[in-house]
Amino acid sequence: MKKISLIPLLSAICFLLSAKVAAAFCPVCTVAAASAVGLSRWIGVDDTISGLWLGALTVSATSWTISWMKSKQIKFWGSNFFIAVMYYALILIPFYKTDIISFHPKNMLWGTDKLLLGILIGSVLFILGHSVYIFLKKKNGGHAHFPYEKIVMPIAPTIIMTAIFYFITK
């Protein structure tokens, strides 16, 4: 088993906590998530965990694009669905064509490819976390309960599931 240094993780956390202006689904968050996925695969993190973060990244990029299009008043029938399908296709098709998602028996968990499973669960958790944030903010008169709640709420379920998958796939 590889030993993994906590220094990069702690550095990333310090960087995120020191941000002056933050917005969920912002370009900086998206780039940071993409970098984290690449780094995790490079250091040998299990594909379920990499997939969790890739799923969160995909939801983030989809939401960011939808918000940008709305700000530019670009709207057409099914645009949100189309954007989501395009982002998932841009990730899943190349992964499938290059056998990164291969359904190889050694890279399966619960009957599906580990990376694909992680992407699906990560996407759902990120959406649920953001939905909980919206609900809690509405219940609090339109105000967050604490600074960076908009970022913490979608990321927290992903972090928790990362720990769970770590022990499942260990």
C-alpha positions, 0 to 999 in steps of 0.5 A, a space after each residue: 500500500 502506498 503511503 500518501 503525504 497529507 501535505 498536498 491535502 492540507 495545502 489545498 485546504 489552507 488555500 481554499 480557506 484563505 480565499 477572499 471571494 468565493 462562489 460555488 461552481 466558480 471557474 477556480 473551484 472547477 479547475 481545482 477539482 479537475 487538478 485534484 482528480 488528475 493528482 489522485 489518479 497519478 498517486 494511485 487513489 482508487 477509481 471510486 474516489 477519483 470518480 466521486 470528485 469527477 462527478 462533483 466536477 461535472 456537476 460544477 462545470 454544468 452549473 457554471 455553464 448554465 449560469 453563464 448562459 443565463 447571464 448572457 441570456 442564451 436559452 433554448 428548449 432543453 438547454 440545461 439538459 443538453 449542457 449536462 448531457 454534453 459534459 457527461 459525454 465529454 467525460 464518459 465517451 473518451 474514458 470508455 473509448 480508451 478503456 479507462 472505463 472498461 468494466 474489467 472484473 478487477 475494476 468493478 464494485 457493486 456490478 459496475 466500473 469503479 470510476 463510473 460508479 464514483 462519477 454517478 454517486 459523486 454527481 448525485 451527492 454534489 446535487 443533494 448537498 447543493 439542494 440542502 444548502 438552498 433549503 437551509 438558506 431559504 429557511 434562514 431568511 435567504 442568508 447562509 448560516 456560516 461563511 462559505 456554506 455555499 461551498 461546504 454543503 455540496 463538498 461535505 457529502 463528497 468528502 464523507 463518501 470519499 472516506 467511506 469508499 476509502 475503507 470499502 476499497 482498501 
